[in-house]
Amino acid sequence: MHRHTVLFNLKEDANETQVIERLRELAALPTVVAMVLEENIVPISDNSPYKWCLIGDFNDTDAREAYEKHETHVDIIRTTFLPNISGFIMSDINF
C-alpha cells in the first residue's frame, strides 16, 4: 500500500466549504483505495500548524502516480487547491 498525506491551511479569504467539497471529489478517482479529508482536531500551535489533513491510500506507487496525472486531480489542484492555500506539507510512504 502507498499512503499520500497532505496537511494544509486555507487562506483567510478562501471559501472553505467550496474548497473542501472539491477536494472530496478526489476520493472518487479510479486508483484511490480510501481517502479521508478532515479538519485537524489538535489545536493549531507551533507543533501542529495545519488545520486540514488529507490522507489517500493507493495499492502502490504506480496507482498514486496515475492519480497525480488524472485530469480531475490536475484540475482541482490547479484551480482550487493551490490558489486557496496558505501553506502545506506532504508525505508519502509505502507500507
VMD Tcl script that draws the C-alpha trace (Angstrom):
set ca {
  {0.00 0.00 0.00}
  {1.00 3.58 -0.62}
  {-0.21 6.41 1.62}
  {-0.23 10.04 0.49}
  {-0.72 12.63 3.26}
  {-1.21 16.37 2.80}
  {-1.50 18.78 5.72}
  {-2.62 22.28 4.76}
  {-4.17 25.60 5.70}
  {-6.52 27.68 3.63}
  {-6.16 31.39 3.03}
  {-8.41 33.52 5.22}
  {-10.45 34.68 2.22}
  {-10.90 31.17 0.76}
  {-14.39 29.73 0.53}
  {-13.67 26.81 2.87}
  {-16.85 24.88 2.06}
  {-16.26 25.11 -1.69}
  {-12.58 24.12 -1.48}
  {-13.23 21.13 0.80}
  {-16.14 19.93 -1.36}
  {-13.90 19.99 -4.44}
  {-11.11 18.16 -2.63}
  {-13.57 15.47 -1.52}
  {-14.19 14.72 -5.22}
  {-10.69 13.22 -5.33}
  {-11.92 10.17 -3.40}
  {-13.87 9.04 -6.48}
  {-10.81 8.79 -8.73}
  {-10.21 5.27 -10.05}
  {-6.93 4.44 -8.30}
  {-7.95 5.66 -4.83}
  {-8.49 2.79 -2.38}
  {-9.54 5.06 0.51}
  {-9.42 8.77 1.26}
  {-10.01 10.84 4.37}
  {-10.22 14.63 4.44}
  {-10.86 16.05 7.87}
  {-10.25 19.10 9.95}
  {-7.41 18.58 12.42}
  {-8.76 18.10 15.94}
  {-5.48 19.18 17.54}
  {-5.42 22.93 18.23}
  {-3.16 24.81 15.84}
  {0.16 25.56 17.53}
  {3.88 25.66 16.73}
  {3.90 21.86 16.88}
  {0.71 21.41 14.87}
  {0.45 24.31 12.41}
  {-2.04 22.83 9.90}
  {-5.84 22.83 10.14}
  {-6.68 20.27 7.42}
  {-5.45 16.73 6.74}
  {-5.99 14.73 3.55}
  {-4.91 11.07 3.52}
  {-5.18 8.97 0.38}
  {-4.39 5.26 0.15}
  {-3.41 3.56 -3.10}
  {-2.46 -0.01 -3.98}
  {1.07 1.04 -4.94}
  {3.24 3.90 -6.15}
  {2.09 3.43 -9.75}
  {-1.52 3.94 -8.65}
  {-0.50 7.11 -6.79}
  {1.28 8.39 -9.90}
  {-1.80 7.69 -12.04}
  {-3.88 9.67 -9.52}
  {-1.48 12.61 -9.78}
  {-1.84 12.67 -13.57}
  {-5.62 12.18 -13.66}
  {-7.30 15.18 -15.31}
  {-9.68 15.71 -12.37}
  {-6.80 15.78 -9.89}
  {-4.80 18.18 -12.06}
  {-7.83 20.48 -12.43}
  {-8.67 20.53 -8.71}
  {-5.07 21.17 -7.70}
  {-4.54 23.96 -10.26}
  {-7.91 25.73 -9.99}
  {-8.96 25.13 -6.39}
  {-6.20 23.87 -4.09}
  {-3.14 25.95 -5.00}
  {-4.96 29.30 -5.35}
  {-6.62 28.89 -1.94}
  {-3.94 27.53 0.38}
  {-1.63 29.48 2.64}
  {0.73 26.57 3.22}
  {1.04 22.80 3.02}
  {3.32 19.84 3.60}
  {3.18 16.38 2.00}
  {4.45 12.96 2.97}
  {4.26 9.65 1.11}
  {5.04 6.21 2.50}
  {4.79 2.61 1.34}
  {3.58 0.11 3.90}
}
mol new
graphics top color blue
foreach p $ca { graphics top sphere $p radius 0.5 }
foreach p [lrange $ca 0 end-1] q [lrange $ca 1 end] { graphics top cylinder $p $q radius 0.2 }
display resetview
